[in-house]
Amino acid sequence: MSKDKIWLSTPHMGGSELKYIQEAFDTNWIAPVGSNLTFLEQDLENYLGSGHVAVLNSGTAAIHLGLILLGVQTGDLVLCQSMTFSASANPIIYLGATPVFIDSEPETWNLCPIALEEAIVDSLAKGKRPKAIIAVHLYGIPYQIDEVRTLANKYEIPILEDSAEALGSSYKGQMCGTFGDIGVLSFNGSKIITTSGGGAVVVKSKVIKEKTIFLATQARDKAPHYQHSEIGYNYRMSNICAGIGRGQMEVLNDHIVLKRAIHEFYVDLFKNIEGISVFIVPNDNFFANYWLTTILIHPLETSGIDREMVRLALAEENIESRPLWKPLHLQPIFSQYLYFGTTVAETLFDNGLCLPSGPQLSLEDQSRIRAVIFKLFKK
């Protein structure tokens, strides 16, 4: 009999989502407007502790509108972390702007401040000031926030903080999503909470929040007829999806506890296996939700066992794992754009693996994973 599949990360309902969905049906607000939207935004604002939140239908939409709010236009340069999902950079292309990709640093796997400054200096020498910096909290671990902010301030370039994977993570006690000039969240089905699909923009003022919602609802001017003076988008979250989000917010902290417990399981699993390192925060200033637990496999220390051998051994037992994000400067669609840095991101991709990290990963699931690893490494 085939074994049930252990997925990388699946949605995990808290139980009260249906109550809020039913509320939307009972009040007939089956639209991108309604009380669930208002309350979800309030819940997120309270959780983050600062900023104003506008919820949208995807994290990609949030990045797109975030860049628009920062004034990015055709021909502008946008500096973007290379090791991330393509959704971090696709909106740059939507706007006719040009991405410039930046390597990672080995401590947080995020935006390398040294390579970032090299890219800025190069752009300025060519007579062009970058319009924005896209910095990502990869796998829920905050980037080097102080160093990146220092450079952003020095060269007067705003930061779009891609916190899609980092809701619940923090740096020096401040929540991720609130460090950038614009913050972005994602509620995709695999994220730490979900609205089935969805995202949010985190901004500094109520005025900018209202501007975001205006753009996300087709930029309709105040008039008795349909009048439009700006290009708008159909990006607002539905009231039904927001109901799911309200239920998910009630269990967000529980999900973080479970994610961190799963991370500890892997730390313990690999502690005596030479050549495997579990990705952890660099110091106590960083608090990670550990959205996905990731490892690096060093073949020279594992008697030749590499990332693909681990992945295939898990797959043979119907256990999903996945290589790290392939750096964007190595993607065919982005290969013609400038890249600054060395080979940190490329090496991470070659040797890194994401492991099953869903909040519902059971003790039985953990035993199956342990058995595969111990067999492969002959423990």
C-alpha positions in Angstrom: 0.0 0.0 0.0 1.4 3.4 -1.0 2.2 5.8 1.8 0.4 9.2 2.1 2.4 12.0 0.7 4.2 14.4 3.1 4.0 17.8 1.4 6.4 20.6 1.7 3.9 23.1 3.2 0.2 22.9 3.1 -2.6 25.1 4.4 -3.6 24.5 8.0 -7.0 25.8 9.1 -7.7 27.0 12.6 -11.4 26.2 12.8 -13.1 29.6 12.9 -12.6 30.5 9.2 -16.0 29.2 8.2 -17.7 31.5 10.8 -16.3 34.6 9.0 -17.0 33.2 5.5 -20.6 32.5 6.6 -20.8 36.1 7.9 -19.9 37.3 4.4 -22.7 35.2 3.0 -25.2 36.2 5.6 -24.6 39.9 5.0 -24.4 39.4 1.2 -20.9 41.0 0.9 -19.7 38.6 -1.7 -17.4 41.2 -3.2 -14.0 42.9 -2.7 -15.6 45.1 0.0 -17.1 44.3 3.4 -16.4 44.0 7.1 -14.0 41.1 6.8 -11.6 43.3 4.9 -11.7 46.0 7.5 -11.2 43.6 10.4 -8.4 41.7 8.7 -6.6 44.9 8.1 -7.1 45.9 11.7 -5.9 42.6 12.9 -2.7 42.8 10.8 -2.0 46.4 11.9 -2.4 45.4 15.5 -0.2 42.4 15.1 2.6 44.3 13.3 2.5 47.1 15.8 3.0 49.9 13.3 2.0 50.9 9.8 -1.3 50.8 7.8 -2.3 47.7 5.9 -4.2 47.3 2.6 -5.1 43.6 1.8 -4.9 42.5 -1.9 -5.5 39.4 -3.9 -1.8 38.3 -4.1 1.6 39.1 -2.8 2.7 39.8 -6.4 0.0 42.5 -6.7 1.3 44.0 -3.5 4.8 44.2 -4.9 3.5 45.7 -8.1 1.5 48.4 -6.3 4.4 48.9 -3.9 6.7 49.8 -6.8 4.1 52.1 -8.2 3.7 53.9 -4.9 7.5 54.3 -4.9 7.3 56.0 -8.3 8.9 53.3 -10.4 8.4 53.9 -14.1 9.6 52.7 -17.5 13.3 52.8 -17.8 14.0 53.0 -14.0 16.5 50.7 -12.3 15.3 48.5 -9.4 17.9 46.6 -7.3 16.5 43.2 -6.4 17.8 40.3 -4.3 18.6 37.5 -6.7 17.9 34.6 -4.4 14.1 34.8 -4.2 11.0 33.6 -6.0 10.4 35.3 -9.4 7.4 37.1 -8.1 9.8 39.5 -6.3 11.1 40.7 -9.7 8.3 40.1 -12.2 6.5 43.4 -11.3 9.7 45.3 -12.2 9.2 44.1 -15.7 5.4 44.8 -15.6 6.4 48.5 -15.2 8.9 48.5 -18.0 11.7 49.1 -15.4 15.0 47.2 -15.4 16.1 44.8 -12.6 19.6 44.7 -11.3 20.2 41.5 -9.3 22.2 41.3 -6.1 24.0 38.4 -4.5 23.3 36.9 -1.1 25.5 36.9 2.0 26.1 33.7 3.9 24.7 34.6 7.3 21.1 35.3 6.4 21.2 34.2 2.7 19.6 37.6 1.9 20.7 40.8 0.2 24.5 41.3 0.4 25.3 44.8 1.6 28.7 44.8 -0.1 27.3 43.8 -3.5 24.4 46.2 -3.0 26.6 49.2 -2.6 28.7 48.1 -5.6 25.5 48.1 -7.7 24.5 51.5 -6.4 27.9 53.0 -7.1 28.0 51.5 -10.6 24.5 52.9 -11.4 25.4 56.4 -10.1 28.6 56.4 -12.1 26.5 55.7 -15.2 24.3 58.7 -14.4 21.3 56.7 -13.1 20.0 56.6 -9.5 18.2 53.3 -8.7 14.6 53.9 -7.9 14.1 51.2 -5.3 15.7 48.3 -3.5 13.8 45.0 -3.1 15.0 43.2 0.0 13.6 39.8 0.9 13.4 37.9 4.2 14.2 34.5 2.8 12.5 31.5 4.4 11.4 33.8 7.3 14.9 34.9 8.3 15.3 38.7 8.4 17.8 40.3 6.1 20.6 42.5 7.5 18.2 45.3 8.2 20.6 47.8 9.8 23.2 47.5 7.0 20.7 47.7 4.2 18.9 50.7 5.7 22.2 52.5 6.2 22.9 52.2 2.5 19.4 53.1 1.5 19.6 56.3 3.6 23.1 57.1 2.4 22.1 57.0 -1.3 18.5 58.1 -0.8 16.9 55.0 -2.3 13.6 53.6 -0.8 13.3 50.0 0.3 10.5 47.7 -0.8 10.5 45.0 2.0 9.4 41.7 0.6 8.1 40.0 3.8 6.1 37.4 2.0 7.7 34.6 3.9 8.3 36.4 7.2 5.0 37.2 8.8 5.7 36.7 12.5 9.5 37.1 12.2 11.2 40.1 13.8 14.5 41.9 14.2 15.4 43.5 17.5 11.8 43.1 18.6 10.3 44.9 15.6 8.1 42.9 13.2 9.1 42.1 9.7 7.0 44.0 7.2 7.5 47.3 9.0 11.1 48.1 8.1 10.8 49.1 4.5 9.4 52.3 3.0 6.8 49.9 1.7 6.2 46.4 3.1 4.7 43.4 1.4 3.0 40.3 2.9 1.8 37.1 1.2 -1.1 34.8 2.2 -0.6 32.2 -0.6 -1.7 28.7 0.3 1.8 27.6 1.3 2.6 30.6 3.6 2.4 30.7 7.4 -1.2 31.8 7.2 -3.4 31.8 4.1 -6.4 33.4 2.6 -6.2 30.8 -0.2 -4.5 33.5 -2.3 -3.8 37.0 -1.1 -1.3 39.5 0.0 -1.0 42.9 1.6 0.8 46.2 1.4 2.1 47.8 4.6 2.6 51.6 4.4 3.4 54.5 6.7 0.3 56.5 6.6 -3.5 56.3 6.2 -3.3 58.5 3.1 -1.0 56.1 1.3 -3.2 53.2 2.4 -6.2 54.9 0.8 -4.1 55.5 -2.3 -3.3 51.8 -2.4 -6.9 50.7 -2.2 -7.8 53.3 -4.8 -5.3 51.8 -7.3 -6.4 48.3 -6.3 -10.0 49.0 -7.2 -9.6 50.3 -10.7 -8.7 53.8 -9.7 -12.2 55.1 -9.9 -12.5 58.8 -9.3 -15.1 60.2 -7.0 -18.0 60.9 -9.4 -21.5 59.7 -9.9 -20.4 58.0 -13.1 -17.4 55.8 -13.9 -14.5 58.2 -14.3 -10.8 57.3 -14.3 -7.9 59.7 -14.3 -5.2 57.1 -13.5 -4.6 53.5 -14.5 -6.1 51.1 -12.0 -5.9 47.5 -11.1 -8.3 44.7 -10.0 -6.1 43.8 -7.0 -8.4 44.1 -4.0 -8.9 41.0 -1.8 -12.4 39.5 -1.7 -14.5 39.7 1.5 -14.7 35.9 1.5 -11.0 35.4 1.4 -10.6 38.1 4.1 -12.9 36.0 6.2 -10.4 33.1 5.9 -7.7 35.5 6.9 -9.5 36.6 10.0 -9.7 32.9 11.2 -6.1 32.4 10.3 -4.9 35.4 12.3 -6.4 33.8 15.4 -3.9 30.9 15.0 -0.9 32.7 13.6 1.1 32.5 16.8 0.2 28.8 17.2 1.5 28.2 13.6 4.8 30.0 14.5 5.2 27.8 17.6 4.6 24.7 15.4 7.0 25.9 12.7 9.7 26.5 15.2 9.2 23.1 16.8 9.5 21.5 13.4 12.8 23.4 12.9 14.0 22.1 16.2 13.2 18.5 15.0 15.4 19.0 12.0 18.2 20.6 14.1 18.1 17.5 16.3 17.9 15.1 13.4 21.0 16.4 11.7 23.1 17.3 14.7 25.3 14.2 14.4 25.3 13.9 10.6 28.5 15.4 9.3 28.2 17.7 6.3 24.6 18.8 6.9 23.9 22.2 8.3 20.4 23.5 9.2 19.8 27.2 8.4 19.4 29.2 11.6 19.4 32.8 12.6 22.8 34.4 13.0 22.2 35.8 16.5 19.6 36.8 19.1 18.6 40.0 17.3 16.9 37.8 14.7 13.6 35.9 15.4 12.5 33.7 12.6 9.1 32.1 12.0 11.1 29.4 10.1 8.4 29.3 7.4 10.4 26.5 5.8 13.3 24.7 7.4 16.2 24.5 5.0 19.5 22.6 5.0 22.8 22.8 3.2 24.4 19.5 2.1 28.2 19.6 1.7 29.2 16.6 -0.5 32.9 16.8 0.4 31.9 16.1 4.0 29.1 13.5 3.4 31.1 10.9 1.4 29.7 12.3 -1.8 26.0 12.5 -0.9 24.6 15.6 -2.5 21.4 17.6 -2.5 19.8 15.6 -5.3 20.6 12.3 -3.6 18.8 13.5 -0.4 15.8 14.9 -2.4 15.4 11.7 -4.4 15.7 9.5 -1.3 12.8 11.4 0.3 10.8 11.4 -3.0 11.1 7.6 -3.1 9.2 7.5 0.2 6.6 10.0 -1.1 8.1 12.9 0.9 8.3 16.2 -0.9 11.3 18.4 -0.6 12.6 21.1 -2.9 15.8 22.9 -3.9 16.2 26.4 -2.7 15.0 29.2 -4.9 17.1 29.3 -8.1 18.8 32.7 -8.2 17.0 35.1 -10.6 20.2 36.1 -12.4 20.4 32.4 -13.4 16.8 32.2 -14.7 16.5 32.2 -18.5 14.0 35.1 -18.4 16.3 37.4 -16.4 19.7 36.2 -17.7 20.4 39.4 -19.7 20.3 41.7 -16.7 23.2 43.0 -14.6 24.3 41.0 -11.5 26.5 42.1 -8.7 28.3 39.8 -6.3 30.1 36.5 -6.3 28.8 33.0 -6.1 27.1 32.8 -2.7 23.5 32.5 -4.1 24.6 30.1 -6.7 26.3 27.8 -4.2 23.3 28.0 -1.9 21.1 26.8 -4.7 23.5 24.0 -5.7 23.6 22.6 -2.1 20.4 23.7 -0.4 17.2 21.8 0.2 13.8 22.9 1.7 12.3 20.2 3.9 8.6 19.4 4.8 7.6 22.2 7.3 3.8 22.3 7.4 2.3 23.1 10.8 0.5 19.7 10.7 3.6 17.6 10.3 2.9 14.7 12.6 5.1 12.6 14.8 4.5 9.8 12.3 5.6 12.0 9.5 8.7 13.0 11.4 9.5 9.3 12.0 9.2 8.6 8.2 11.6 11.5 7.4 14.0 10.4 10.1 14.1 6.8 8.7 15.0 8.0 5.2 17.8 10.2 6.5 19.2 7.6 8.8 19.1 5.0 6.0 20.8 7.3 3.5 23.5 8.3 6.0 23.7 4.8 7.5 22.9 5.9 11.0 
